[in-house]
């Protein structure tokens, strides 16, 4: 964009909502909680800059894997404490790995049940047609 357009273009909460998959209500909540720092126009309208968009995307990813708001707040407030971030992110990844393993077992169970019921249904259809 040219600088004239950039000066007047605003990234709205609705656009960020679409981009992150989070509701506008959630974005406002995260802002009230201090997780998002969204610049405002002179008239008080939110105008998301790249830093606030990046933070909203990070929150979306972290919330999708079940990270608590407290842990997200700790990571954001201690951004340069990489050991702390590694610990919290690894704990979250480990919980996610356990959930994925459980879901994979459930999926395997469902595949077997589908195959079983398909065989029974096929047999019943064949018996009726004989």
N, C-alpha and C positions, 0 to 999 in steps of 0.2 A: 504494500500500500504506500501511497505517497504520504508525506508528512502531514499534509492538510487533512486528508481523510483519517489518518491515524489519530490525529489530535481530537477528532470528534467521534471516532468509533468507540463504542463501549462493549465490553464483553459482559453480558448480563447474567444474572443468576439463572435465568431460564436456559441460556446457552450452556452454562457450566453444568447444570442439571442434566441436560441431554448428553453432554460429553462424558460425564462421570457415571451416569446411571443412578445418581442419588436425587432424591426429591429436593425441591426448593426448601421445603420445611427442614429437612436434614441439614442442608447447607447453612441455613440461618441458625439452626441449633448449634452446629459446630462453631459458627462465628461467635455466638453468645458464650459458648464454653471456652473461648480463647484459642481454639485449635486452628481457626482460619482468621487471618488478618486481611480483610478485603478493603482496598482503598475506596473512598467515596468521592463522588463529584461534589462541586460546591453546593449543589442542591440536595446532597445526602444520598444520592442513588449509588448503589454498589456498582463498581466498575472493576471487575476482576482483572488483575494483572497476571503475568506469567507465573510469578511466585505463588499467588493465591490459587491459581488453577492447578499448579503442580502439587500444592498441599492438599487440595480437594481430591485429586486423583490418588495421592498416597493414602489418604483417609479411606477412600472407597476400596482400595485393594486391601488395606489392613482390616477394615470392617468385614469384608467378604470372607476373610479367613478366621473371623471370630476374635480378632484382637480387641481388647478392652479399650475404652476411651482413655482410661488412666495410663495404660501402656503407650498408647499413641501420643498422649500428652508428654510422657517422659521422653520418648524418642525425639519429639519436636523440640522440647526444651533443652535437651542435652545432645543436640545435633552433632557436635564435635567430639562427643564421648563415644567413639566407635566401638570400644569394647562393650559398653552398655547396650548399644544398638545391636551388636552381634548377638549378645546373650538373649535379648528380648525377641529378636527376629528368629533366632534359632529355636527358642521355646515354642514360638508360634508355628514354625515350619514343622517341628517334631509332632505337635498336636495335629496339624493338618495331615501329616504322613499317616498317623494312626487312624484318622477319620477316613482317609483314602483307602487304606488297607481294609477297613471294615466295609466300606462301600463296595470294594472289589469283591469281597467274599459274598456280600449280599447279591451283587450282580451275578456272580457265578451260580449261586443258589437259584436265582430267578431263571437263568438260562436253562438249568436242569429241569426246573418245574415246567417251563414252557415246553421243552422237548417231551417230557413225560405226558403232559396233557394233550399235546399234539398227537402223540402216538395213540393214546387212548381214544381221542376224537376220531382219528383216521380209522382205527379198528372198529369203533361203533358204526361209523358210516359204511364201512365195508360189510359189516354184519347185516346191516339193514338192507343193503343192496343185493344181498345173496338170496 
